Amino acid sequence: ENGDPLSIEALKDNLVLMLFAGHDTTYASLGSTLHYLSLYPEMHAELEKEAISFRDPLDFDELKNAPVMTAFLTEMWRMDPPVARAQRMLLNDVEFSGFNAKKGML
């Protein structure tokens, strides 16, 4: 915060945090993927068709532009985000930098 470098201990703590945060979101996404593929076998079939059409070796640009996979993942993450979201409700009216937020807003 004041421009000083992190201590070795703080650096270790941050690396462990990133490792576990990455693990949790990946784990949650894999679980959601398996859940929705089991519910929608027709989507599983479409994804399989698209995956079979990929070149070997797999090209990253082809993968990131795969329309069926992109649509599936986008919708899956919309319905079941891998990161929990917490909402807070304002208990009082607030004014900040010219923006007015009313009591009860989320």
DOLODO-907126 format. One line per field, with one value per atom (N, C-alpha, C, O, CB): atom name; z, x, y; residue in three letters; residue number from 1. Coordinates in nm, 3 decimals. Glycine has a CB too. Layout:
BEGIN
atom	[CA,...]
up	[Z,...]
east	[X,...]
north	[Y,...]
rest	[ALA,...]
nr	[NUM,...]
***
This chain:
BEGIN
atom	[N,CA,C,O,CB,N,CA,C,O,CB,N,CA,C,O,CB,N,CA,C,O,CB,N,CA,C,O,CB,N,CA,C,O,CB,N,CA,C,O,CB,N,CA,C,O,CB,N,CA,C,O,CB,N,CA,C,O,CB,N,CA,C,O,CB,N,CA,C,O,CB,N,CA,C,O,CB,N,CA,C,O,CB,N,CA,C,O,CB,N,CA,C,O,CB,N,CA,C,O,CB,N,CA,C,O,CB,N,CA,C,O,CB,N,CA,C,O,CB,N,CA,C,O,CB,N,CA,C,O,CB,N,CA,C,O,CB,N,CA,C,O,CB,N,CA,C,O,CB,N,CA,C,O,CB,N,CA,C,O,CB,N,CA,C,O,CB,N,CA,C,O,CB,N,CA,C,O,CB,N,CA,C,O,CB,N,CA,C,O,CB,N,CA,C,O,CB,N,CA,C,O,CB,N,CA,C,O,CB,N,CA,C,O,CB,N,CA,C,O,CB,N,CA,C,O,CB,N,CA,C,O,CB,N,CA,C,O,CB,N,CA,C,O,CB,N,CA,C,O,CB,N,CA,C,O,CB,N,CA,C,O,CB,N,CA,C,O,CB,N,CA,C,O,CB,N,CA,C,O,CB,N,CA,C,O,CB,N,CA,C,O,CB,N,CA,C,O,CB,N,CA,C,O,CB,N,CA,C,O,CB,N,CA,C,O,CB,N,CA,C,O,CB,N,CA,C,O,CB,N,CA,C,O,CB,N,CA,C,O,CB,N,CA,C,O,CB,N,CA,C,O,CB,N,CA,C,O,CB,N,CA,C,O,CB,N,CA,C,O,CB,N,CA,C,O,CB,N,CA,C,O,CB,N,CA,C,O,CB,N,CA,C,O,CB,N,CA,C,O,CB,N,CA,C,O,CB,N,CA,C,O,CB,N,CA,C,O,CB,N,CA,C,O,CB,N,CA,C,O,CB,N,CA,C,O,CB,N,CA,C,O,CB,N,CA,C,O,CB,N,CA,C,O,CB,N,CA,C,O,CB,N,CA,C,O,CB,N,CA,C,O,CB,N,CA,C,O,CB,N,CA,C,O,CB,N,CA,C,O,CB,N,CA,C,O,CB,N,CA,C,O,CB,N,CA,C,O,CB,N,CA,C,O,CB,N,CA,C,O,CB,N,CA,C,O,CB,N,CA,C,O,CB,N,CA,C,O,CB,N,CA,C,O,CB,N,CA,C,O,CB,N,CA,C,O,CB,N,CA,C,O,CB,N,CA,C,O,CB,N,CA,C,O,CB,N,CA,C,O,CB,N,CA,C,O,CB,N,CA,C,O,CB,N,CA,C,O,CB,N,CA,C,O,CB,N,CA,C,O,CB,N,CA,C,O,CB,N,CA,C,O,CB,N,CA,C,O,CB,N,CA,C,O,CB]
up	[0.000,0.000,0.000,-0.056,0.119,0.062,0.068,-0.027,-0.019,0.210,-0.118,-0.217,-0.176,-0.257,-0.245,-0.053,-0.009,-0.068,-0.086,0.148,-0.099,-0.151,-0.044,0.076,-0.204,-0.089,0.005,0.073,0.013,-0.068,0.197,0.266,0.206,0.139,0.422,0.229,0.179,0.235,0.163,0.218,0.360,0.422,0.356,0.328,0.574,0.330,0.264,0.121,0.073,0.265,0.053,-0.082,-0.084,-0.169,-0.142,0.010,0.022,0.046,-0.017,0.136,0.137,0.168,0.044,0.019,0.280,-0.034,-0.155,-0.260,-0.328,-0.213,-0.274,-0.370,-0.332,-0.419,-0.380,-0.205,-0.158,-0.183,-0.226,-0.007,-0.156,-0.180,-0.327,-0.359,-0.136,-0.418,-0.562,-0.605,-0.688,-0.644,-0.551,-0.584,-0.546,-0.627,-0.513,-0.424,-0.379,-0.448,-0.476,-0.229,-0.475,-0.546,-0.686,-0.733,-0.553,-0.754,-0.886,-0.883,-0.971,-0.948,-0.781,-0.766,-0.743,-0.806,-0.650,-0.657,-0.625,-0.745,-0.768,-0.513,-0.822,-0.938,-1.047,-1.114,-0.993,-1.066,-1.165,-1.123,-1.205,-1.183,-0.997,-0.943,-0.959,-1.000,-0.794,-0.926,-0.938,-1.085,-1.114,-0.880,-1.176,-1.318,-1.372,-1.449,-1.399,-1.331,-1.376,-1.324,-1.397,-1.330,-1.200,-1.143,-1.215,-1.244,-0.995,-1.244,-1.316,-1.458,-1.507,-1.320,-1.523,-1.659,-1.661,-1.744,-1.713,-1.571,-1.567,-1.535,-1.591,-1.463,-1.445,-1.408,-1.529,-1.559,-1.295,-1.599,-1.712,-1.831,-1.904,-1.754,-1.853,-1.962,-1.934,-2.026,-1.983,-1.807,-1.773,-1.790,-1.820,-1.629,-1.771,-1.789,-1.935,-1.972,-1.714,-2.018,-2.158,-2.252,-2.301,-2.183,-2.276,-2.362,-2.505,-2.571,-2.365,-2.552,-2.686,-2.693,-2.796,-2.727,-2.584,-2.579,-2.574,-2.638,-2.456,-2.499,-2.494,-2.635,-2.673,-2.400,-2.713,-2.849,-2.939,-3.018,-2.909,-2.926,-3.007,-2.970,-3.058,-2.987,-2.843,-2.799,-2.849,-2.889,-2.646,-2.845,-2.893,-3.043,-3.088,-2.864,-3.121,-3.265,-3.290,-3.376,-3.332,-3.213,-3.231,-3.193,-3.264,-3.146,-3.084,-3.039,-3.140,-3.163,-2.902,-3.201,-3.302,-3.423,-3.490,-3.344,-3.452,-3.570,-3.549,-3.645,-3.609,-3.427,-3.401,-3.468,-3.481,-3.248,-3.510,-3.571,-3.463,-3.344,-3.645,-3.508,-3.418,-3.469,-3.585,-3.410,-3.391,-3.250,-3.234,-3.325,-3.187,-3.118,-3.088,-3.098,-3.043,-2.949,-3.169,-3.190,-3.095,-3.092,-3.339,-3.018,-2.919,-2.983,-2.929,-2.841,-3.099,-3.165,-3.206,-3.196,-3.288,-3.253,-3.290,-3.166,-3.169,-3.360,-3.058,-2.933,-2.877,-2.835,-2.830,-2.877,-2.817,-2.905,-2.859,-2.792,-3.033,-3.123,-3.152,-3.247,-3.254,-3.072,-3.091,-3.047,-2.928,-3.011,-3.140,-3.104,-3.007,-2.917,-3.228,-3.023,-2.935,-2.793,-2.696,-2.989,-2.783,-2.652,-2.583,-2.464,-2.666,-2.659,-2.602,-2.549,-2.439,-2.706,-2.629,-2.586,-2.462,-2.369,-2.700,-2.461,-2.346,-2.219,-2.116,-2.373,-2.228,-2.109,-2.060,-1.940,-2.139,-2.154,-2.115,-2.042,-1.939,-2.239,-2.096,-2.034,-1.901,-1.805,-2.128,-1.896,-1.772,-1.661,-1.548,-1.794,-1.694,-1.593,-1.555,-1.443,-1.644,-1.648,-1.614,-1.514,-1.415,-1.742,-1.539,-1.451,-1.320,-1.217,-1.521,-1.324,-1.205,-1.196,-1.226,-1.212,-1.154,-1.150,-1.057,-0.951,-1.106,-1.098,-1.014,-0.889,-0.798,-1.094,-0.884,-0.768,-0.705,-0.772,-0.808,-0.577,-0.508,-0.506,-0.494,-0.365,-0.516,-0.515,-0.390,-0.361,-0.645,-0.320,-0.201,-0.233,-0.291,-0.078,-0.194,-0.214,-0.078,0.024,-0.289,-0.080,0.042,0.014,-0.095,0.092,0.114,0.100,0.183,0.298,0.144,0.122,0.195,0.309,0.291,0.099,0.424,0.540,0.551,0.618,0.667,0.483,0.485,0.346,0.264,0.589,0.318,0.194,0.196,0.301,0.177,0.078,0.068,-0.052,-0.157,0.054,-0.034,-0.144,-0.153,-0.054,-0.123,-0.274,-0.293,-0.431,-0.532,-0.279,-0.433,-0.558,-0.653,-0.774,-0.628,-0.599,-0.681,-0.714,-0.778,-0.806,-0.672,-0.697,-0.571,-0.461,-0.736,-0.587,-0.474,-0.479,-0.579,-0.473,-0.370,-0.360,-0.244,-0.136,-0.338,-0.269,-0.170,-0.080,-0.121,-0.239,0.042,0.138,0.073,0.007,0.270,0.094,0.040,-0.093,-0.138,0.023,-0.158,-0.285,-0.259,-0.153,-0.358,-0.359,-0.351,-0.417,-0.423,-0.418]
east	[0.081,0.000,0.086,0.046,-0.092,0.201,0.285,0.404,0.496,0.334,0.402,0.509,0.622,0.710,0.566,0.621,0.724,0.696,0.579,0.731,0.800,0.778,0.719,0.734,0.910,0.651,0.595,0.707,0.812,0.500,0.685,0.780,0.768,0.670,0.754,0.867,0.863,0.740,0.675,0.992,0.709,0.592,0.463,0.375,0.588,0.449,0.330,0.320,0.211,0.330,0.433,0.436,0.389,0.310,0.578,0.438,0.395,0.245,0.175,0.472,0.194,0.050,-0.032,-0.135,0.019,0.013,-0.060,-0.056,-0.156,0.000,0.057,0.066,-0.026,-0.091,0.210,-0.031,-0.121,-0.266,-0.346,-0.097,-0.300,-0.436,-0.473,-0.581,-0.449,-0.384,-0.413,-0.426,-0.512,-0.303,-0.343,-0.349,-0.486,-0.549,-0.237,-0.531,-0.658,-0.776,-0.876,-0.671,-0.767,-0.876,-0.890,-1.002,-0.851,-0.779,-0.783,-0.836,-0.912,-0.645,-0.797,-0.846,-0.996,-1.066,-0.774,-1.046,-1.189,-1.274,-1.377,-1.215,-1.234,-1.314,-1.309,-1.409,-1.265,-1.193,-1.182,-1.268,-1.340,-1.034,-1.260,-1.339,-1.488,-1.563,-1.304,-1.531,-1.672,-1.717,-1.827,-1.697,-1.633,-1.668,-1.678,-1.768,-1.566,-1.586,-1.592,-1.717,-1.783,-1.467,-1.749,-1.870,-1.995,-2.084,-1.880,-2.003,-2.119,-2.125,-2.234,-2.113,-2.010,-2.006,-2.064,-2.150,-1.862,-2.017,-2.066,-2.216,-2.289,-1.988,-2.259,-2.401,-2.488,-2.584,-2.424,-2.454,-2.537,-2.526,-2.624,-2.497,-2.411,-2.400,-2.485,-2.538,-2.253,-2.497,-2.582,-2.730,-2.811,-2.555,-2.767,-2.906,-2.944,-3.060,-2.930,-2.846,-2.873,-2.785,-2.684,-2.851,-2.823,-2.741,-2.727,-2.628,-2.800,-2.826,-2.815,-2.702,-2.637,-2.948,-2.680,-2.569,-2.436,-2.339,-2.582,-2.434,-2.315,-2.279,-2.162,-2.337,-2.379,-2.355,-2.302,-2.211,-2.485,-2.357,-2.310,-2.166,-2.085,-2.403,-2.136,-1.999,-1.901,-1.789,-1.992,-1.945,-1.859,-1.832,-1.719,-1.924,-1.936,-1.917,-1.817,-1.730,-2.051,-1.830,-1.738,-1.596,-1.501,-1.784,-1.581,-1.447,-1.380,-1.260,-1.457,-1.457,-1.402,-1.351,-1.258,-1.507,-1.411,-1.372,-1.243,-1.189,-1.484,-1.195,-1.072,-0.952,-0.945,-1.047,-0.859,-0.736,-0.647,-0.659,-0.661,-0.556,-0.457,-0.320,-0.289,-0.470,-0.238,-0.256,-0.356,-0.377,-0.121,-0.415,-0.517,-0.460,-0.354,-0.575,-0.530,-0.488,-0.568,-0.691,-0.509,-0.500,-0.567,-0.669,-0.778,-0.465,-0.637,-0.732,-0.859,-0.969,-0.666,-0.844,-0.962,-1.046,-1.169,-0.919,-0.979,-1.049,-1.124,-1.239,-0.950,-1.060,-1.126,-1.239,-1.321,-1.024,-1.243,-1.350,-1.452,-1.530,-1.290,-1.455,-1.550,-1.689,-1.711,-1.506,-1.783,-1.912,-1.997,-2.058,-1.992,-2.002,-2.086,-2.028,-2.101,-2.098,-1.897,-1.832,-1.844,-1.873,-1.684,-1.822,-1.832,-1.973,-1.990,-1.793,-2.074,-2.214,-2.245,-2.308,-2.312,-2.201,-2.226,-2.162,-2.228,-2.174,-2.033,-1.963,-2.020,-2.036,-1.814,-2.050,-2.106,-2.239,-2.262,-2.125,-2.325,-2.456,-2.442,-2.513,-2.548,-2.352,-2.331,-2.282,-2.332,-2.230,-2.184,-2.133,-2.236,-2.234,-2.006,-2.327,-2.433,-2.529,-2.568,-2.510,-2.566,-2.662,-2.599,-2.667,-2.721,-2.472,-2.406,-2.263,-2.168,-2.405,-2.247,-2.113,-2.019,-2.060,-2.122,-1.890,-1.796,-1.754,-1.695,-1.675,-1.783,-1.748,-1.877,-1.961,-1.654,-1.892,-2.012,-2.015,-1.911,-2.017,-2.133,-2.149,-2.227,-2.333,-2.221,-2.176,-2.245,-2.304,-2.238,-2.148,-2.426,-2.490,-2.509,-2.532,-2.625,-2.499,-2.521,-2.628,-2.635,-2.390,-2.710,-2.815,-2.778,-2.735,-2.952,-2.795,-2.766,-2.865,-2.986,-2.769,-2.813,-2.897,-2.935,-3.031,-2.827,-2.856,-2.880,-2.857,-2.790,-2.790,-2.911,-2.878,-2.729,-2.673,-2.964,-2.664,-2.521,-2.496,-2.557,-2.440,-2.407,-2.361,-2.211,-2.140,-2.401,-2.163,-2.021,-1.982,-2.033,-1.982,-1.894,-1.843,-1.955,-1.946,-1.750,-2.060,-2.170,-2.273,-2.374,-2.117,-2.251,-2.346,-2.429,-2.375,-2.273,-2.560,-2.651,-2.713,-2.772,-2.761,-2.698,-2.756,-2.856,-2.826,-2.646,-2.973,-3.080,-3.078,-3.036,-3.216,-3.125,-3.138,-3.219,-3.320,-3.208,-3.172,-3.242,-3.186,-3.220,-3.387,-3.098,-3.040,-2.946,-2.885,-2.964,-2.935,-2.839,-2.710,-2.615,-2.896]
north	[-0.120,0.000,0.126,0.228,0.000,0.119,0.239,0.230,0.311,0.261,0.131,0.119,0.025,-0.003,0.251,-0.023,-0.117,-0.255,-0.291,-0.124,-0.331,-0.467,-0.557,-0.532,-0.526,-0.663,-0.760,-0.837,-0.864,-0.858,-0.871,-0.958,-1.098,-1.129,-0.961,-1.182,-1.320,-1.392,-1.467,-1.397,-1.368,-1.433,-1.387,-1.468,-1.402,-1.256,-1.204,-1.256,-1.287,-1.049,-1.266,-1.319,-1.465,-1.504,-1.308,-1.545,-1.685,-1.692,-1.772,-1.756,-1.610,-1.610,-1.576,-1.639,-1.510,-1.478,-1.439,-1.550,-1.573,-1.311,-1.617,-1.727,-1.843,-1.901,-1.776,-1.876,-1.982,-1.942,-2.024,-2.013,-1.817,-1.768,-1.782,-1.831,-1.621,-1.740,-1.750,-1.896,-1.929,-1.681,-1.983,-2.124,-2.182,-2.250,-2.202,-2.155,-2.209,-2.142,-2.208,-2.194,-2.013,-1.944,-2.002,-2.026,-1.791,-2.025,-2.085,-2.227,-2.268,-2.084,-2.302,-2.439,-2.441,-2.521,-2.509,-2.356,-2.353,-2.318,-2.381,-2.255,-2.217,-2.177,-2.284,-2.308,-2.042,-2.346,-2.454,-2.572,-2.629,-2.498,-2.609,-2.720,-2.692,-2.781,-2.743,-2.571,-2.535,-2.540,-2.587,-2.394,-2.491,-2.493,-2.635,-2.666,-2.414,-2.722,-2.861,-2.930,-3.005,-2.937,-2.905,-2.964,-2.917,-2.997,-2.930,-2.788,-2.734,-2.789,-2.820,-2.580,-2.801,-2.856,-2.996,-3.027,-2.857,-3.081,-3.219,-3.223,-3.304,-3.300,-3.138,-3.133,-3.097,-3.168,-3.030,-2.989,-2.945,-3.039,-3.056,-2.805,-3.100,-3.197,-3.321,-3.382,-3.238,-3.358,-3.473,-3.438,-3.525,-3.520,-3.313,-3.270,-3.251,-3.269,-3.141,-3.216,-3.182,-3.265,-3.216,-3.032,-3.392,-3.478,-3.425,-3.453,-3.616,-3.349,-3.291,-3.188,-3.175,-3.226,-3.115,-3.020,-3.097,-3.058,-2.926,-3.205,-3.290,-3.337,-3.335,-3.413,-3.380,-3.428,-3.315,-3.338,-3.486,-3.195,-3.081,-3.044,-3.014,-2.960,-3.044,-3.014,-3.121,-3.091,-3.003,-3.246,-3.354,-3.339,-3.358,-3.491,-3.305,-3.283,-3.171,-3.183,-3.249,-3.062,-2.950,-2.991,-2.956,-2.830,-3.063,-3.104,-3.197,-3.188,-3.174,-3.285,-3.376,-3.300,-3.345,-3.480,-3.185,-3.107,-3.026,-2.972,-3.013,-3.018,-2.940,-3.006,-3.128,-2.926,-2.923,-2.973,-3.033,-3.003,-2.859,-3.119,-3.177,-3.135,-3.164,-3.334,-3.068,-3.034,-2.919,-2.839,-2.996,-2.916,-2.816,-2.676,-2.647,-2.838,-2.591,-2.453,-2.363,-2.371,-2.410,-2.279,-2.195,-2.103,-2.085,-2.113,-2.044,-1.953,-2.026,-1.972,-1.887,-2.149,-2.228,-2.258,-2.250,-2.360,-2.292,-2.324,-2.204,-2.217,-2.375,-2.087,-1.970,-1.916,-1.837,-1.859,-1.959,-1.915,-2.024,-2.012,-1.867,-2.130,-2.239,-2.193,-2.169,-2.366,-2.179,-2.117,-2.198,-2.141,-2.093,-2.330,-2.411,-2.412,-2.395,-2.556,-2.434,-2.436,-2.299,-2.292,-2.476,-2.192,-2.058,-2.031,-1.979,-1.952,-2.068,-2.047,-2.130,-2.081,-2.084,-2.255,-2.343,-2.287,-2.275,-2.484,-2.253,-2.204,-2.071,-2.049,-2.188,-1.983,-1.852,-1.868,-1.806,-1.763,-1.953,-1.975,-2.049,-2.018,-2.053,-2.147,-2.221,-2.128,-2.132,-2.336,-2.043,-1.950,-1.844,-1.793,-1.882,-1.810,-1.716,-1.780,-1.717,-1.671,-1.906,-1.973,-2.017,-2.021,-2.093,-2.050,-2.108,-2.053,-2.125,-2.265,-1.926,-1.867,-1.943,-1.989,-1.721,-1.958,-2.032,-1.956,-2.014,-2.067,-1.827,-1.745,-1.695,-1.635,-1.625,-1.721,-1.674,-1.522,-1.456,-1.730,-1.469,-1.324,-1.285,-1.341,-1.274,-1.191,-1.142,-1.005,-0.920,-1.134,-0.986,-0.857,-0.791,-0.857,-0.871,-0.662,-0.585,-0.481,-0.425,-0.519,-0.456,-0.357,-0.234,-0.246,-0.415,-0.118,0.006,0.026,0.011,0.127,0.060,0.085,0.232,0.268,0.040,0.317,0.461,0.517,0.454,0.533,0.635,0.705,0.739,0.771,0.835,0.731,0.758,0.849,0.832,0.626,0.945,1.030,1.013,1.031,1.181,0.978,0.958,1.011,0.964,0.808,1.108,1.166,1.206,1.183,1.067,1.265,1.312,1.206,1.236,1.369,1.084,0.974,0.955,0.942,0.840,0.954,0.935,0.796,0.757,1.043,0.723,0.590,0.594,0.645,0.480,0.540,0.545,0.422,0.313,0.557,0.441,0.333,0.220,0.243,0.383,0.096,-0.022,-0.071,-0.180,0.009,0.011,-0.035,-0.150,-0.160,0.080,-0.239,-0.350,-0.308,-0.386,-0.478]
rest	[GLU,GLU,GLU,GLU,GLU,ASN,ASN,ASN,ASN,ASN,GLY,GLY,GLY,GLY,GLY,ASP,ASP,ASP,ASP,ASP,PRO,PRO,PRO,PRO,PRO,LEU,LEU,LEU,LEU,LEU,SER,SER,SER,SER,SER,ILE,ILE,ILE,ILE,ILE,GLU,GLU,GLU,GLU,GLU,ALA,ALA,ALA,ALA,ALA,LEU,LEU,LEU,LEU,LEU,LYS,LYS,LYS,LYS,LYS,ASP,ASP,ASP,ASP,ASP,ASN,ASN,ASN,ASN,ASN,LEU,LEU,LEU,LEU,LEU,VAL,VAL,VAL,VAL,VAL,LEU,LEU,LEU,LEU,LEU,MET,MET,MET,MET,MET,LEU,LEU,LEU,LEU,LEU,PHE,PHE,PHE,PHE,PHE,ALA,ALA,ALA,ALA,ALA,GLY,GLY,GLY,GLY,GLY,HIS,HIS,HIS,HIS,HIS,ASP,ASP,ASP,ASP,ASP,THR,THR,THR,THR,THR,THR,THR,THR,THR,THR,TYR,TYR,TYR,TYR,TYR,ALA,ALA,ALA,ALA,ALA,SER,SER,SER,SER,SER,LEU,LEU,LEU,LEU,LEU,GLY,GLY,GLY,GLY,GLY,SER,SER,SER,SER,SER,THR,THR,THR,THR,THR,LEU,LEU,LEU,LEU,LEU,HIS,HIS,HIS,HIS,HIS,TYR,TYR,TYR,TYR,TYR,LEU,LEU,LEU,LEU,LEU,SER,SER,SER,SER,SER,LEU,LEU,LEU,LEU,LEU,TYR,TYR,TYR,TYR,TYR,PRO,PRO,PRO,PRO,PRO,GLU,GLU,GLU,GLU,GLU,MET,MET,MET,MET,MET,HIS,HIS,HIS,HIS,HIS,ALA,ALA,ALA,ALA,ALA,GLU,GLU,GLU,GLU,GLU,LEU,LEU,LEU,LEU,LEU,GLU,GLU,GLU,GLU,GLU,LYS,LYS,LYS,LYS,LYS,GLU,GLU,GLU,GLU,GLU,ALA,ALA,ALA,ALA,ALA,ILE,ILE,ILE,ILE,ILE,SER,SER,SER,SER,SER,PHE,PHE,PHE,PHE,PHE,ARG,ARG,ARG,ARG,ARG,ASP,ASP,ASP,ASP,ASP,PRO,PRO,PRO,PRO,PRO,LEU,LEU,LEU,LEU,LEU,ASP,ASP,ASP,ASP,ASP,PHE,PHE,PHE,PHE,PHE,ASP,ASP,ASP,ASP,ASP,GLU,GLU,GLU,GLU,GLU,LEU,LEU,LEU,LEU,LEU,LYS,LYS,LYS,LYS,LYS,ASN,ASN,ASN,ASN,ASN,ALA,ALA,ALA,ALA,ALA,PRO,PRO,PRO,PRO,PRO,VAL,VAL,VAL,VAL,VAL,MET,MET,MET,MET,MET,THR,THR,THR,THR,THR,ALA,ALA,ALA,ALA,ALA,PHE,PHE,PHE,PHE,PHE,LEU,LEU,LEU,LEU,LEU,THR,THR,THR,THR,THR,GLU,GLU,GLU,GLU,GLU,MET,MET,MET,MET,MET,TRP,TRP,TRP,TRP,TRP,ARG,ARG,ARG,ARG,ARG,MET,MET,MET,MET,MET,ASP,ASP,ASP,ASP,ASP,PRO,PRO,PRO,PRO,PRO,PRO,PRO,PRO,PRO,PRO,VAL,VAL,VAL,VAL,VAL,ALA,ALA,ALA,ALA,ALA,ARG,ARG,ARG,ARG,ARG,ALA,ALA,ALA,ALA,ALA,GLN,GLN,GLN,GLN,GLN,ARG,ARG,ARG,ARG,ARG,MET,MET,MET,MET,MET,LEU,LEU,LEU,LEU,LEU,LEU,LEU,LEU,LEU,LEU,ASN,ASN,ASN,ASN,ASN,ASP,ASP,ASP,ASP,ASP,VAL,VAL,VAL,VAL,VAL,GLU,GLU,GLU,GLU,GLU,PHE,PHE,PHE,PHE,PHE,SER,SER,SER,SER,SER,GLY,GLY,GLY,GLY,GLY,PHE,PHE,PHE,PHE,PHE,ASN,ASN,ASN,ASN,ASN,ALA,ALA,ALA,ALA,ALA,LYS,LYS,LYS,LYS,LYS,LYS,LYS,LYS,LYS,LYS,GLY,GLY,GLY,GLY,GLY,MET,MET,MET,MET,MET,LEU,LEU,LEU,LEU,LEU]
nr	[1,1,1,1,1,2,2,2,2,2,3,3,3,3,3,4,4,4,4,4,5,5,5,5,5,6,6,6,6,6,7,7,7,7,7,8,8,8,8,8,9,9,9,9,9,10,10,10,10,10,11,11,11,11,11,12,12,12,12,12,13,13,13,13,13,14,14,14,14,14,15,15,15,15,15,16,16,16,16,16,17,17,17,17,17,18,18,18,18,18,19,19,19,19,19,20,20,20,20,20,21,21,21,21,21,22,22,22,22,22,23,23,23,23,23,24,24,24,24,24,25,25,25,25,25,26,26,26,26,26,27,27,27,27,27,28,28,28,28,28,29,29,29,29,29,30,30,30,30,30,31,31,31,31,31,32,32,32,32,32,33,33,33,33,33,34,34,34,34,34,35,35,35,35,35,36,36,36,36,36,37,37,37,37,37,38,38,38,38,38,39,39,39,39,39,40,40,40,40,40,41,41,41,41,41,42,42,42,42,42,43,43,43,43,43,44,44,44,44,44,45,45,45,45,45,46,46,46,46,46,47,47,47,47,47,48,48,48,48,48,49,49,49,49,49,50,50,50,50,50,51,51,51,51,51,52,52,52,52,52,53,53,53,53,53,54,54,54,54,54,55,55,55,55,55,56,56,56,56,56,57,57,57,57,57,58,58,58,58,58,59,59,59,59,59,60,60,60,60,60,61,61,61,61,61,62,62,62,62,62,63,63,63,63,63,64,64,64,64,64,65,65,65,65,65,66,66,66,66,66,67,67,67,67,67,68,68,68,68,68,69,69,69,69,69,70,70,70,70,70,71,71,71,71,71,72,72,72,72,72,73,73,73,73,73,74,74,74,74,74,75,75,75,75,75,76,76,76,76,76,77,77,77,77,77,78,78,78,78,78,79,79,79,79,79,80,80,80,80,80,81,81,81,81,81,82,82,82,82,82,83,83,83,83,83,84,84,84,84,84,85,85,85,85,85,86,86,86,86,86,87,87,87,87,87,88,88,88,88,88,89,89,89,89,89,90,90,90,90,90,91,91,91,91,91,92,92,92,92,92,93,93,93,93,93,94,94,94,94,94,95,95,95,95,95,96,96,96,96,96,97,97,97,97,97,98,98,98,98,98,99,99,99,99,99,100,100,100,100,100,101,101,101,101,101,102,102,102,102,102,103,103,103,103,103,104,104,104,104,104,105,105,105,105,105,106,106,106,106,106]
***
